[in-house]
Amino acid sequence: MSAIPSTHPLDRPIWSALTTRQRDLAEGGAEARRFPVAIAPFADMVDMSAQSFAALGALMSGAEIAVLFTPDAVTAPPAFKVLLAETGEQMIGAPVESSLSGVEIVTLGVADVPAMMALIELTKPGPFAARTHELGTFLGIRVDGELVAMTGERMKPGNYTEMTAVCVHPAHRGRGYAQALLSAVSRQIVAREETPFLHVFTSNVSAIALYRRQGMEIRRRLHITVLQKQG
């Protein structure tokens, strides 16, 4: 088994997170690791060998999926079904300061999970599970008691922290909520002397343009692969 070469921690963000700051959450071992399913579907392997794929498969059961973020395209063995193979842009940097007068940004917790899940289901920003909020601080905006926007922290590879679940209720878009939440989450990350980053599908041109306007830059393109065991 050949180890992952010494590269930038963001080149393999999932593996880096599960072997550094979030290693206590990792399921698996030297060849394959994943987050607990109730937290996130993200997984990675030390390399793309048959042994590593076998180790990944051993971690999965039933209809569970494994979402991989890798520098190169994934060629899965016949034991796996590829549900999605897309590319995403990894963007890095602290978004510009943005605040809204008269709008309160609140910290979300366990009691807010049903509202968070409802907003996720409506906006579909990407993988989000019942315990995803345990990965870091999640902030939200409520209007008349309803959660209408949120953003939070997810993977933490090395000295970097990923911003995730950037979502705004369709009826409340265009009011600057996403920018204000990204700015607030970013401030917390930078205050800990960490660097913010995020992932966005290459096809999501409007979101990439928004993040660029906020001062973030594309660091590199990654391959996003969703695998499920055959049978």
N, C-alpha and C positions, 0 to 999 in steps of 0.2 A: 504494500500500500504506500503510495507516494503522498506526502503531505502537501497541503495547499502552500504554494510558494509565498514567500514573505512579500506581500503587496500591501497596498493601502487598505485599511480596515473597511472602507466603504466599497471596495471592489466586490467583496462578499459580505454584505452587511448582516445577513441573517447568521451565517456561521460566526462572524466576528462578535455579534451580540451574544450568541449562545456559548461563546468560549471566553468572554470577558465579563462585562458588567451584569449580564443576565444569565450567567452560567448556572446559577442556583435554580433557575426555572427549567433548565434544559432536560428533556427526556432523551435517552439514547447514550451513545458513548463516542469512541474515537472515530468511528466511520460515518455515523449519521446522527444528527440531533434535530430536535424540533421543540417548539413551544407546546405546552399542554393545549389540547384541542379547545378547551373552554376559554382559553386566553387568545389564541391566534393560530391560524393554520400554517404558519411559516416553518419551513424546514430547509436543511441543506446537508450536504455531504462533504467529506474531506476531499474527495475527488469523484470522478465519474466512472469509477471501476465497477465491475459486476458485483464485487463484494460490498461496495458502498451502497449500491442500489438495493442489494439484498438486505442490508442493515436498515435502510430506510423503510423497505417494505415490511420488515418485522415490527416496526413501530406503529404501522397503520393497520386498521381493522375496518371491516364493513365498507361503508361508503365514504369514509374519511378521505379528505384531500390533503395534499402537501403542496404548498405554494413556494416556489423557489425563485430567488432573485440572483442571477448569475451573470458573469461577464460574457460568457459564450452561450450559444444556443445549446439546449439540452436534448440529447438523443437518448430516449428512454428505452430500456429493454422491453421485450414483449409482455413481461409481467405487469406492465403499467399501461394505463390509458391516458393519453394527453388530452385534457379537457380544454386547455387554453395554452397558446404559445404566442405571446405578444412581446413588444418591446416597451420599455418605459424610460423616461428621463429622470436621472438622479440630479436634483437641484440642491444647491448648497448656499448658505449665507443667511444672515439675519435680515428679515424683512424690515422695510423702513417703518419708522414709528407711525402708528395710526391709532387714533382714539375717536370716540363718538360722544358728543355731549348728550347727557340725559339717558345714556344706555349703561346699564350695570352688567358687568361681566362677573359671573359667579363660578365658583369651583364646584364641579359635579362629583357625586359620590355614588355609593351603592344604591341609595334611595332613588337616584335618577336613572338607573339602568333601564327600566321600562320605557321612559321617555327617550333615552338615547337610542335604544333599539328601534323605536318607532321612527325616529328621524333618519336613522341609517337605512331602514327599509324603504323609506320614501325617496331618499336621495341617492342611495347606492354608491357611496364614495370608495368602497373597497371592503376587504375582509374586516369584520368587526364581530366579536363574540361577547357573551354575557360578562366575561371577566377581562376584556381588553382594557378597560379603564384602570386595572391594577398595574399596568405597565408604566404609568406616569400620571402627571397632572392632566386632567381634562377640564376645559373651561367652556362655559356656555352663555347664551343670551336668551332670556325669556321675554315674551311679549304676552301680556294678559295671562300670565301663569303658564303659558305653553313654551316648551323648549323649541326655539326656532333656528338656532345655530350653535355649532360646537366645533371644537378643535382640541387635539390633545397630543400626548407624547406616546411613542410606541417603541420601536427598536432602539437599543442603546449600545452600538458597537464602539468600543474604545472610548475616545473622548468626544463622541458625536451623539446627538439625540435627534431622532426622527420625529417630525411633526406629521400628524395623520388625522384621518376622519374630518377633513375640512368639508363641512356640509352646512347648507343653509336651506331652510324650507322654501319651496318654490314661490310661495306667496309673499316672502320677505326678502327676496333678492334685490340687488341694486342699491342697498342701503349702507354698504360698507362693513357689514357684519364680519364677513370672512377675513377681510384685511385687519380689522381691529383684533379679532381673536388670534390670528397668526402673529401679529405684533406682540400681543400679550404673552402668548406661549413662548415666543422667541426670547422675550426679555427674561423670562425665568430661566431658560436654557443658558443664555449668555451670562446671567448672573452667577451661574454655577461654573463658569469658565469652560463651557462646552460649546460646540459648534452645531447650529441647527441645520438639518437637511430634510428633504422630503422626496417622495417618488410620485410620478404622474405618468399615466400612459402617454406614449408618443402621439397617439391619435387625439389626445385632449388638448388641441391647439389653444383653445380659449384660456384654459387654466394655466398653461405654460406661459402665455402672454401676460396673464395677471401676475404670476410669480416674478416674471422678468421685470415688470413695471415696479414691483416692490423691491427690486434690487437683488433678487436671487439669480444665480447663474447655473447653467447646466454644467455639471461636472463630468458626467459620462452617461452613456446609454447602457442599460442592463436588459437582460432577457428575463421575462416573467413567464414562468411555466407552472401550470396547475396539473398535478398528477393524481391519479386514482388507481388503486390496484384493480387489475382485471378480475372478472368473476365475482 
